[in-house]
Amino acid sequence: MTTRVLLYGVGSPVAADVEESLHRAGLALAAGIRNRPCESHLSEAATILAPEALSPDLLALPFLVPLFTPAHRQLAAGEAAARGLAQPFTLMDPSVAAPRRIDLRPGCYVNAGCSLGAASRFGAFVFVNRGASIGHHADLAEFVSIGPGVVLAGHVTMGRGSVAGAGATILPERTIGANAVVGGGAVVTRDVPDGCLVLGNPARIVRRDIGGYQGLAVT
């Protein structure tokens, strides 16, 4: 039987990519849940429901949260749990070669064209976007977001709710603090403290106590 999966949240453009990954994996999109008043970025064929319309059979299904902003993803995951959804689904696009030694916690999503090193750990609800390269022994805490084309070298650690923007590079054995943001295209050569924004090559701290990506912290 084909597994049916709910997408909790439809307002982010990246939801379209998650829908495509489900299709390539031979999984069925049961419905998209519009948890906020917004335009849906799912296909016209997708069933869109309000949270109040979740029936007992739908509540029994696994779900993903297709939102890139860590704080939004945390909030939506909490809402889904409060509604009775109890099975966060982990999805790796079939285009990705999965290492034998990798620990993907519930709710993770890895988009198409990514390269994953061995012996890595992804915490719950980690989001890895298109074409990212994650080195061996990566340790990504809960609600980390990795943008398109990011390169993490070996033994990189990223704290809870941190973000690496599109095209950023993080050199080996660096640590990115909780709710810190590595701006697009930055090259990180030293550790980044919690809640800091770094930009440039080499990356330098341009703001402290930013609260997190888009000013919103994961708690």
DAKA-V589534 format. One record per helix or strand of 3 or more residues. SS is the DSSP state (A for helix, B for strand). FROM is the first residue (numbers start at 1). LEN is the number of residues. If there is no record, write none. Layout:
ss: <SS:SS>
from: <FROM:FROM>
len: <LEN:LEN>
This chain:
ss: <B:A:B:A:A:B:A:B:B:B:B:A>
from: <4:15:28:51:56:62:70:102:120:197:204:213>
len: <5:10:6:3:4:3:14:3:3:3:4:3>
